Amino acid sequence: MRPKNYPKKFLLMTNKIVLASNNENKIREVRHFFEPLSIEVVPQALFQLPAVEETALTFVENALIKARNACQATGLPAIADDSGLEVDALNGKPGVHSARFANAQLGSKEYCRRLLEALINAPPEKRTARYRSVIVLLRHTEDPSPIIGQGVWEGIIAHTPTGVNGFGFDPVFFLPNQHCTVAQLTLEEKNKLSHRGLALRDLVRQIASL
């Protein structure tokens, strides 16, 4: 049986975790959540680790692919996330293919244009949607019980884009409780409400409870 004073850090065997991402905004956000646990989060770029292809059909599996790749390359515990937009009228699409739904180089306008075209005949009650995020922590490459945090942000797909902040589908993701789209929120407001923030809080809560 594990003694009551069993230190949290020993569960990870280190106070350093690699984040399987090179996104600066994501790195800052993850670091913020892990600071209270005295765990340092380092980006995979420090190890010249290229991105791995996401070939799975679910958010959990894609996150595990990225985390396991980072573990294998660095020998450190690894965190990875996968997230996307699920639209009810499209049977949950674009889902895990959200990042590849449109030409990323053309930005939010192209993402929103393609989504609105796909929903042109959708009735109002079918325009419900959600941003979903799954974040996993692998303590080592063959970790049989990864820690998984999940977050869901419910909304409705608006008929026209509004707002200049955020990225991707944010200008058409309307939040009924806030009476605005995600693109109308400040970055601070978005981080407090977002699916990724919820998933990170869930993950950190589980780690702290150990």
Residue pairs with C-beta under 8 A, 6 or more apart in sequence:
8 37
8 207
8 208
8 210
9 15
9 38
9 39
11 139
11 207
11 210
12 39
12 77
12 139
13 77
13 139
14 76
14 77
15 38
15 39
15 40
16 39
16 40
16 41
16 42
16 76
16 77
17 34
17 39
17 40
17 41
17 42
17 76
17 77
17 78
17 79
17 137
18 41
18 42
18 43
18 44
18 46
18 47
18 70
18 71
18 74
18 76
18 77
18 78
18 79
19 26
19 27
19 30
19 41
19 42
19 43
19 44
19 70
19 78
19 79
19 80
20 44
20 49
20 52
20 66
20 67
20 69
20 70
20 78
20 79
20 80
21 27
21 43
21 44
21 66
21 80
21 81
22 43
22 44
22 45
22 51
26 81
26 196
27 41
27 43
29 191
29 196
29 197
29 200
30 41
30 79
30 200
31 41
33 200
33 201
33 203
33 204
34 40
34 41
34 204
36 204
37 204
37 207
37 208
41 79
42 76
44 70
44 73
44 74
47 73
47 74
49 69
49 70
49 73
49 74
51 66
52 65
52 66
52 69
54 62
54 65
54 66
54 82
54 96
55 62
55 65
56 62
56 64
56 65
56 96
57 96
58 96
59 82
59 83
59 84
59 95
59 96
59 132
59 133
59 134
60 82
60 134
60 136
60 148
62 82
62 96
63 80
63 81
63 82
63 134
63 135
63 136
63 148
64 80
64 136
64 138
64 146
65 80
66 78
66 80
66 81
66 82
67 78
67 79
67 80
67 136
67 137
67 138
67 146
68 78
68 138
68 141
70 76
70 78
70 80
71 77
71 78
71 138
71 140
71 141
71 143
72 141
77 137
77 138
77 139
77 140
78 137
78 138
79 135
79 136
79 137
79 203
80 135
80 136
81 133
81 134
81 135
81 136
81 196
81 199
82 96
82 133
82 134
83 98
83 131
83 132
83 133
83 134
83 195
83 196
83 199
84 94
84 95
84 96
84 97
84 98
84 99
84 131
84 132
85 94
85 95
85 98
85 115
85 129
85 130
85 131
85 132
85 168
85 169
85 173
86 92
86 93
86 95
86 129
86 130
86 131
86 132
87 93
87 94
87 115
87 118
87 119
87 127
87 128
87 129
87 157
88 126
88 127
88 128
88 129
89 119
89 122
89 123
89 126
89 127
89 157
90 118
90 119
94 100
94 101
94 115
98 168
98 169
99 168
101 111
101 114
101 115
102 110
102 111
102 113
102 114
103 110
107 167
108 161
108 166
108 167
108 168
108 169
108 170
108 171
108 183
109 161
111 168
111 169
112 161
112 169
112 171
112 172
115 157
115 169
115 172
116 157
116 159
116 160
116 172
119 127
119 157
127 156
127 157
128 154
128 155
128 156
128 157
129 154
129 155
129 156
129 157
129 173
130 152
130 153
130 154
130 155
130 195
131 152
131 153
131 155
131 173
131 194
131 195
132 150
132 151
132 152
132 153
132 195
133 150
133 151
133 152
133 194
133 195
133 196
133 198
133 199
134 148
134 149
134 150
134 199
135 148
135 149
135 150
135 151
135 196
135 199
135 200
135 202
135 203
136 146
136 147
136 148
136 149
137 146
137 147
137 148
137 203
137 207
138 146
139 146
147 203
147 206
147 207
148 203
149 199
149 200
149 201
149 202
149 203
149 204
149 205
149 206
150 198
150 199
150 202
151 194
151 195
151 196
151 197
151 198
151 199
151 200
151 201
151 202
152 195
152 198
153 175
153 193
153 194
153 195
153 198
155 173
155 174
155 175
155 176
155 182
156 173
156 174
156 176
157 169
157 172
157 173
157 174
158 171
158 172
158 173
158 174
158 181
160 172
161 171
161 172
161 181
161 183
162 171
162 172
162 180
162 181
162 183
162 184
163 170
163 171
163 180
163 181
163 182
163 183
163 184
163 185
164 171
164 183
165 182
165 183
165 184
165 185
165 186
165 187
165 190
166 182
166 183
166 185
166 190
169 182
170 181
170 182
170 183
171 181
171 182
171 183
172 181
173 181
173 182
173 183
174 180
174 181
175 181
175 182
175 185
175 193
178 185
178 193
182 190
182 194
185 193
191 197
